[in-house]
């Protein structure tokens, strides 16, 4: 329940209880709670309006929204309700719950965000039509303190059946960041909730397993921030009784672990993060064959040119981690290389392909930036593994 909804409950409770009790004024021999039931027992669900079309195809170029509206659920005279739109598929327990702003009886779902949620949370196949059931749940706004749970008065509309064809190609996984005291190299803990330096990498855009490779002191301590929680201390992953938990204690190496290089592996569920289905593990890694580089840069016409490097910044916490903030990539080609020389360089396996989102630089081909892909990016690169992440900022 959001803070907004909690405020609505508190503001509405006294008025609504007074309203309900006033309806039974003069009946002093009745139990007020029985009268409460009598008023709300006349409930009827919301009715979804038919959209302009029951078929929808979403492509990477789609703009606009899916607009849904409905008539009010009825709980006796003048008793308001709060609504949740639910998207589901027949034969599956998976569903998408979309809270509706207080007082509203319509919602507009941006097609690109809708596409991502259909593919990740309902596990719909790309480029394949699928049936999606839309319902609206209503709950009356009444006193939270009475013994009659509001769930007793929940109503659900008749389903509206839609046929939706999503696309799959460019749905990237969510981002997760480590915030805490990792290597001690900074000289001070980096407990800043807006710190996005320490990204968990994924090997590709369909992965549910992420990893961070870097140096940890024996007493390193951190928490895991989902992308949506950056800048806040709410809804971040800690540890409770040996399992990941929202708001748990700091995550740390097993007791007695020596300082050294480790791979931290984060495994998550598809769709909305469920800490009960997530896990984190540690494994020592050997980096003896990986020297610490002095520079890593973008070389090529997509950066500056083939004679000048556009350098990334070396992390102060982890010297094998390189970050470029708001890097401008032009239409052209590029590679990554170390120390402004060609003895160590990284590219792609496929010729003239752009490194969209997550991947591993494990080939020798130039990457190509088209006019559509040109723009401003945050770039992350780990030279231990070759993992990269290109985050387009101006979409």
C-alpha positions as CSV (number, residue, x, y, z in Angstrom):
1,X,0.0,0.0,0.0
2,X,1.5,3.3,-1.0
3,X,1.8,6.3,1.3
4,X,-0.8,8.0,-0.8
5,X,-3.3,5.2,-0.3
6,X,-2.5,5.2,3.5
7,X,-3.3,8.9,3.7
8,X,-6.6,8.3,1.9
9,X,-7.5,5.5,4.3
10,X,-6.9,7.8,7.3
11,X,-8.6,10.8,5.8
12,X,-11.6,8.7,4.7
13,X,-12.0,6.4,7.7
14,X,-13.7,8.8,10.1
15,X,-16.1,10.2,7.5
16,X,-17.0,6.9,6.1
17,X,-17.6,5.2,9.4
18,X,-19.8,8.2,10.4
19,X,-21.6,7.9,7.1
20,X,-22.3,4.2,7.5
21,X,-23.4,4.5,11.1
22,X,-25.6,7.5,10.2
23,X,-27.4,5.2,7.8
24,X,-28.5,3.1,10.8
25,X,-29.2,6.0,13.2
26,X,-32.2,5.4,15.3
27,X,-31.6,1.7,15.3
28,X,-29.8,1.7,18.6
29,X,-30.7,-2.0,19.2
30,X,-28.6,-3.1,16.2
31,X,-25.0,-4.1,16.2
32,X,-23.2,-1.3,14.3
33,X,-20.9,-3.8,12.6
34,X,-23.9,-5.8,11.4
35,X,-25.2,-2.6,9.9
36,X,-21.8,-2.0,8.3
37,X,-22.1,-5.4,6.6
38,X,-25.6,-4.6,5.5
39,X,-24.6,-1.4,3.8
40,X,-21.6,-2.9,2.0
41,X,-23.3,-6.2,1.1
42,X,-25.1,-4.3,-1.8
43,X,-21.8,-4.2,-3.6
44,X,-21.4,-4.5,-7.3
45,X,-18.1,-4.7,-9.3
46,X,-16.7,-2.2,-11.8
47,X,-17.5,-2.7,-15.5
48,X,-14.6,-2.3,-18.0
49,X,-15.3,-0.2,-21.1
50,X,-14.6,-1.8,-24.4
51,X,-11.5,-0.4,-26.0
52,X,-11.4,0.7,-29.7
53,X,-9.9,-2.6,-30.6
54,X,-9.4,-6.0,-28.8
55,X,-6.2,-6.7,-30.8
56,X,-2.9,-4.9,-30.2
57,X,0.6,-5.4,-31.8
58,X,3.6,-3.8,-30.2
59,X,6.8,-3.2,-32.1
60,X,10.1,-1.5,-31.1
61,X,8.8,1.6,-33.0
62,X,5.4,1.6,-31.2
63,X,4.4,4.8,-29.4
64,X,1.2,5.7,-27.5
65,X,-0.6,3.9,-24.8
66,X,-3.1,1.2,-24.0
67,X,-6.0,3.1,-22.5
68,X,-8.4,1.4,-20.1
69,X,-11.4,2.8,-18.3
70,X,-14.3,1.5,-16.3
71,X,-17.5,2.4,-14.5
72,X,-17.4,2.8,-10.7
73,X,-17.8,-0.2,-8.4
74,X,-20.8,0.4,-6.1
75,X,-20.7,0.0,-2.3
76,X,-23.9,1.7,-1.2
77,X,-24.4,5.4,-1.3
78,X,-21.4,7.7,-1.4
79,X,-18.8,5.1,-0.4
80,X,-15.7,5.5,-2.6
81,X,-13.4,2.7,-3.8
82,X,-9.8,2.2,-4.8
83,X,-8.9,0.2,-7.9
84,X,-6.2,-2.1,-9.2
85,X,-5.9,-3.2,-12.9
86,X,-4.8,-6.8,-13.3
87,X,-3.3,-8.4,-16.4
88,X,-3.1,-12.2,-16.5
89,X,-3.1,-15.2,-18.8
90,X,-5.3,-18.3,-18.8
91,X,-3.6,-21.3,-17.2
92,X,-0.9,-19.2,-15.4
93,X,-0.7,-17.9,-11.9
94,X,1.5,-15.0,-13.0
95,X,-0.2,-11.6,-13.1
96,X,0.7,-7.9,-13.3
97,X,-0.9,-5.7,-10.7
98,X,-1.1,-2.0,-11.6
99,X,-2.4,0.3,-8.8
100,X,-4.6,3.1,-10.0
101,X,-4.1,6.7,-8.6
102,X,-6.7,7.6,-6.0
103,X,-10.0,8.8,-7.5
104,X,-9.2,7.7,-11.1
105,X,-11.2,5.2,-13.1
106,X,-8.9,5.1,-16.1
107,X,-5.3,4.4,-16.8
108,X,-3.0,4.7,-19.8
109,X,-0.2,2.2,-20.1
110,X,2.8,3.2,-22.3
111,X,3.2,0.5,-24.9
112,X,7.0,0.1,-24.5
113,X,6.7,-0.4,-20.7
114,X,3.7,-2.7,-21.3
115,X,5.7,-4.7,-23.7
116,X,8.5,-5.2,-21.2
117,X,6.2,-6.3,-18.5
118,X,4.3,-8.7,-20.7
119,X,7.5,-10.4,-21.8
120,X,9.2,-10.5,-18.4
121,X,6.4,-10.9,-16.0
122,X,3.8,-12.8,-18.0
123,X,6.5,-14.6,-20.0
124,X,4.8,-14.0,-23.3
125,X,6.6,-15.0,-26.5
126,X,7.9,-12.2,-28.8
127,X,6.1,-11.8,-32.2
128,X,3.5,-14.3,-31.1
129,X,-0.2,-13.3,-30.5
130,X,-1.4,-14.2,-27.0
131,X,-4.6,-13.8,-25.0
132,X,-4.4,-11.3,-22.1
133,X,-7.2,-11.0,-19.6
134,X,-7.8,-7.6,-18.0
135,X,-9.8,-7.2,-14.8
136,X,-10.3,-4.4,-12.3
137,X,-10.4,-5.1,-8.6
138,X,-12.2,-2.7,-6.3
139,X,-11.9,-2.2,-2.6
140,X,-14.0,0.2,-0.5
141,X,-12.2,2.9,1.5
142,X,-13.4,2.2,5.0
143,X,-11.9,2.2,8.6
144,X,-8.8,0.1,8.7
145,X,-9.3,-0.4,12.5
146,X,-12.6,-2.3,12.5
147,X,-12.7,-6.0,12.8
148,X,-14.2,-6.5,9.3
149,X,-11.3,-6.9,6.9
150,X,-11.7,-4.9,3.7
151,X,-10.8,-8.1,1.7
152,X,-14.3,-9.3,2.5
153,X,-15.7,-6.5,0.3
154,X,-13.3,-6.8,-2.6
155,X,-15.0,-7.1,-6.0
156,X,-13.5,-8.1,-9.4
157,X,-14.9,-7.0,-12.8
158,X,-15.8,-9.4,-15.5
159,X,-12.7,-10.0,-17.7
160,X,-11.9,-8.0,-20.8
161,X,-10.1,-10.3,-23.3
162,X,-7.4,-8.8,-25.4
163,X,-5.1,-10.4,-28.0
164,X,-1.6,-8.8,-27.8
165,X,1.5,-9.5,-29.9
166,X,4.6,-8.2,-28.0
167,X,8.1,-8.0,-29.3
168,X,11.1,-9.6,-27.5
169,X,14.3,-8.4,-29.1
170,X,15.3,-5.4,-27.1
171,X,13.9,-6.0,-23.6
172,X,16.9,-5.7,-21.3
173,X,17.1,-7.1,-17.8
174,X,16.8,-4.8,-14.8
175,X,19.9,-3.2,-13.3
176,X,21.3,-4.0,-9.9
177,X,24.1,-2.1,-8.1
178,X,26.3,-2.8,-5.1
179,X,26.5,0.0,-2.5
180,X,28.8,-0.4,0.5
181,X,32.4,-0.8,1.6
182,X,34.0,-3.3,-0.8
183,X,37.8,-3.0,-1.3
184,X,38.9,-0.4,1.2
185,X,40.8,1.3,-1.6
186,X,38.7,4.5,-1.4
187,X,40.0,5.0,2.2
188,X,36.4,5.4,3.4
189,X,33.1,3.5,3.0
190,X,31.1,4.3,-0.1
191,X,27.7,4.1,1.5
192,X,26.0,6.5,-0.8
193,X,22.5,5.6,-2.1
194,X,23.1,7.3,-5.4
195,X,26.3,5.4,-6.1
196,X,25.9,3.6,-9.5
197,X,29.6,2.7,-10.0
198,X,29.4,-1.0,-9.0
199,X,27.1,-2.6,-11.5
200,X,26.2,-6.2,-11.6
201,X,26.9,-7.4,-15.2
202,X,24.9,-9.9,-17.1
203,X,26.3,-11.9,-20.0
204,X,23.4,-11.2,-22.3
205,X,20.0,-9.5,-22.3
206,X,18.0,-12.6,-21.4
207,X,20.0,-13.5,-18.3
208,X,18.6,-13.9,-14.8
209,X,22.0,-14.3,-13.4
210,X,24.3,-11.3,-12.7
211,X,27.8,-11.1,-11.5
212,X,30.2,-8.6,-10.0
213,X,34.0,-9.4,-10.2
214,X,36.3,-7.4,-8.0
215,X,38.5,-7.2,-4.9
216,X,36.8,-7.6,-1.5
217,X,38.3,-7.1,2.0
218,X,37.6,-9.9,4.4
219,X,35.1,-7.6,6.2
220,X,33.5,-6.1,3.1
221,X,29.9,-5.2,3.7
222,X,27.3,-4.0,1.2
223,X,23.7,-4.0,0.0
224,X,22.1,-4.5,-3.4
225,X,20.1,-1.7,-5.0
226,X,17.6,-2.4,-7.7
227,X,17.7,0.3,-10.4
228,X,14.4,1.8,-9.2
229,X,15.8,2.2,-5.6
230,X,18.8,4.3,-6.5
231,X,18.7,7.5,-4.5
232,X,16.7,6.0,-1.7
233,X,17.2,3.6,1.2
234,X,13.9,1.9,0.6
235,X,13.4,-1.5,-1.2
236,X,17.1,-2.5,-1.2
237,X,18.3,-6.1,-0.7
238,X,20.1,-7.1,2.5
239,X,20.5,-10.4,4.3
240,X,18.2,-11.9,7.0
241,X,18.6,-15.3,8.5
242,X,20.9,-16.3,5.6
243,X,18.5,-15.2,2.8
244,X,18.1,-12.1,0.8
245,X,15.5,-9.8,2.2
246,X,14.2,-6.2,1.6
247,X,15.7,-4.2,4.4
248,X,17.8,-6.9,5.9
249,X,21.3,-6.6,7.4
250,X,24.4,-5.9,5.4
251,X,25.6,-8.7,3.0
252,X,29.1,-10.0,3.8
253,X,31.5,-12.7,2.9
254,X,31.2,-15.9,4.9
255,X,33.0,-15.6,8.3
256,X,36.7,-16.2,8.0
257,X,37.0,-15.5,4.3
258,X,40.3,-13.9,3.3
259,X,40.6,-10.7,1.3
260,X,41.0,-11.2,-2.4
261,X,39.2,-11.3,-5.7
262,X,35.7,-12.7,-5.8
263,X,32.8,-13.2,-8.1
264,X,29.6,-12.2,-6.4
265,X,26.7,-13.9,-8.3
266,X,23.2,-12.6,-8.0
267,X,20.3,-14.8,-9.3
268,X,16.9,-13.3,-9.6
269,X,13.4,-14.3,-10.8
270,X,11.9,-13.2,-14.0
271,X,9.5,-10.2,-13.7
272,X,9.1,-8.2,-10.5
273,X,11.9,-8.9,-8.0
274,X,10.9,-11.4,-5.3
275,X,13.6,-11.7,-2.6
276,X,12.4,-15.1,-1.7
277,X,13.3,-16.3,-5.2
278,X,16.7,-14.5,-5.3
279,X,20.1,-15.6,-4.0
280,X,23.6,-14.3,-3.7
281,X,26.8,-16.4,-3.6
282,X,30.6,-15.8,-3.5
283,X,33.4,-17.6,-5.3
284,X,37.2,-16.8,-5.2
285,X,38.6,-16.0,-8.7
286,X,42.2,-16.0,-9.9
287,X,43.3,-12.8,-11.6
288,X,47.0,-13.4,-11.5
289,X,47.1,-13.3,-15.4
290,X,45.2,-10.0,-15.5
291,X,47.5,-7.0,-15.1
292,X,46.1,-3.7,-13.9
293,X,45.8,-1.4,-16.9
294,X,46.6,2.3,-16.9
295,X,43.9,3.3,-19.5
296,X,40.9,1.9,-21.4
297,X,39.3,3.9,-24.1
298,X,37.0,3.9,-27.1
299,X,38.9,4.1,-30.4
300,X,37.3,4.8,-33.8
301,X,35.1,7.1,-35.7
302,X,32.2,6.6,-33.4
303,X,34.3,8.2,-30.6
304,X,36.9,10.7,-31.8
305,X,38.8,8.9,-34.6
306,X,41.1,5.9,-35.1
307,X,44.1,7.9,-33.8
308,X,42.7,9.3,-30.6
309,X,41.1,7.4,-27.7
310,X,38.0,8.5,-25.8
311,X,39.0,7.4,-22.4
312,X,36.8,5.8,-19.7
313,X,37.4,6.5,-16.0
314,X,39.0,3.9,-13.8
315,X,37.0,3.1,-10.7
316,X,38.7,4.2,-7.5
317,X,37.3,1.1,-5.8
318,X,38.1,-1.6,-8.4
319,X,40.9,-0.9,-10.9
320,X,39.6,-3.5,-13.4
321,X,36.3,-1.6,-13.6
322,X,36.0,1.3,-16.2
323,X,33.1,3.7,-16.4
324,X,32.2,6.4,-19.0
325,X,29.4,8.9,-18.0
326,X,27.4,10.5,-20.8
327,X,29.8,9.3,-23.5
328,X,28.7,10.6,-26.9
329,X,28.9,7.9,-29.6
330,X,28.6,9.2,-33.2
331,X,27.6,7.3,-36.3
332,X,30.6,5.2,-37.2
333,X,32.7,2.2,-35.9
334,X,34.7,1.6,-32.7
335,X,36.5,-0.9,-30.5
336,X,37.8,-0.8,-26.9
337,X,41.5,-0.9,-26.3
338,X,44.0,-0.7,-23.4
339,X,46.8,1.8,-22.7
340,X,46.2,3.6,-26.0
341,X,47.8,0.7,-27.9
342,X,46.6,-2.2,-30.0
343,X,48.3,-5.0,-28.1
344,X,45.1,-5.4,-26.0
345,X,41.8,-4.6,-27.6
346,X,38.2,-5.8,-27.5
347,X,35.4,-6.0,-30.1
348,X,32.4,-8.1,-31.1
349,X,32.0,-11.5,-32.7
350,X,29.6,-10.2,-35.3
351,X,30.7,-7.6,-37.9
352,X,29.0,-4.2,-37.9
353,X,26.8,-4.9,-34.9
354,X,26.2,-2.5,-32.0
355,X,26.8,-3.8,-28.4
356,X,23.3,-3.2,-27.2
357,X,22.9,-3.2,-23.4
358,X,24.7,-6.3,-21.8
359,X,27.3,-8.5,-23.4
360,X,30.8,-9.8,-23.5
361,X,33.5,-8.2,-25.7
362,X,35.1,-11.5,-26.8
363,X,35.7,-10.9,-30.5
364,X,37.8,-8.9,-32.9
365,X,35.2,-7.2,-35.1
366,X,34.5,-3.5,-35.0
367,X,31.3,-2.4,-33.4
368,X,29.1,-0.2,-35.6
369,X,26.9,2.7,-34.5
370,X,24.1,3.6,-36.8
371,X,22.4,7.0,-37.0
372,X,19.5,5.6,-34.9
373,X,21.9,4.2,-32.3
374,X,24.1,7.3,-32.1
375,X,23.7,9.4,-28.9
376,X,24.7,9.7,-25.3
377,X,25.6,6.6,-23.2
378,X,26.8,5.5,-19.9
379,X,29.4,2.8,-20.5
380,X,30.5,0.1,-18.0
381,X,33.4,-2.3,-18.8
382,X,35.2,-4.9,-16.7
383,X,38.6,-5.9,-18.2
384,X,38.8,-9.1,-16.1
385,X,35.8,-10.7,-17.9
386,X,35.2,-8.5,-21.0
387,X,31.7,-7.7,-19.7
388,X,30.2,-4.5,-20.9
389,X,27.0,-2.5,-20.5
390,X,26.0,0.3,-22.9
391,X,23.1,2.4,-21.4
392,X,21.5,4.8,-23.9
393,X,20.5,8.0,-22.2
394,X,18.7,9.9,-24.9
395,X,16.1,7.5,-26.3
